[in-house]
Amino acid sequence: MKSYFSGMQNIEAYQKSFIVHLEDFAVDKEPKNLYEPINYILKLGGKRLRPVLTLMTAEVFDGKADIAMNAALSVEVFHNFSLVHDDIMDDAPLRRGKETVHEKWDLNTGVLSGDAMLILAYQLFENYEPTTFRALAKLFGKTALEVCEGQQYDIDFETRNDVTIPEYLKMIEYKTAVLVGAAMKMGAIVAGAKVVDQNAIYDFGRYLGVAFQLQDDYLDAFGNPETFGKQVGGDILENKKTYLYLKTLELGSSIDKSSLLETVSSTLISDSDKVESVKMLFNKSGASEATQQAVKKYTDKAFEVLKTLNISEDKKQLLREFGEQLMNRRV
């Protein structure tokens, strides 16, 4: 008998049970100005992608989703901590369509509440017995540091004009993909999976994470404004050196290249014209096609890893469906 529903229904079931747990986690303590911003950011919504992966992976390795709940919560609290601090660095007014923490409160509150969230994320591992605690804390420490490294690369790239594609891929791996890999590996650790399987599921998540970010780059330019949830063309207006941008410089003619550099640095054209002109160059140079190819390449790498896992075909299919949904998303 097949106990796995279709992928999407499954994901929604995980999301629902996770949100119940998240509601219970709400910190109602003094001082209010430290804890209220934490509750605010945690309840702002979002896809809850990473905690869902932790719960799903625990079940894939025959554990119960319930035992992975604190690890899943840790991943989500850490992810949101990084968003609070990212928003400060980017001076972003909105997150998921609502005011960012540092705008709603102030800068100091954003810094301090973020710090507290990082500590809360660590504390959640204390609910596990010593060997599991140690494995989770070790993975978490490594991942958290890599996320900081990725963020620093991202900041460095803003002022550099010689960013290479391998450097960009390393940046998104650290900034985004390692946390997806870690979320899945935590589910495997809690379920008591073999180390070889823990490492394989980490790679599966990491490759999917890179594909997810490349897809995000693509959707930022070519997504539907009504479903994407962010301003379409935001990366273009911020002069971000995305995969699309770097590929245009690599594949485009010399006219395309100079046109791209001129357009993004121009102060004389309107935002909407800038976005349209740059998108045209992305298409003309073959960069948009190359970006979609790269998404496929990393998704395929993830699916190759699946073959090595010591789990049933049903479960491999569940993970494959999840990967496919992620890549076919329009949001």
Buried (B, 14 or more C-beta within 10 A) or exposed (E): EEEBEEBEEBBEBBBEBBBEBBEEBEEEEEEEEBBBBBBBBBBBEBBBBBBBBBBBBBBBBEBEBEBBBBBBBBBBBBBBBBBBBBBBEEEBEEBEEBBBBBBBBEEEBBBBBBBBBBEBBBEBBEBBEEEBBEBBBEBBEEBBEBBBBBBEBBEEBEEEEEBEBEBBBBBBBBBBBBBBBBBBBBBBBBBBBEEEBBBBBBBBBBBBBBBBBBBBBBBBBBBEEEEBBBBBBEBBBEBBBBBBBBBBBBBBEEEBBEBBBEBBEEEEEEEEEBBBBBBEBBBBBBBBEBBBEBBBEBBEBBBEBBEEBEBEEEBBBBBBBBBEEBBEBEE
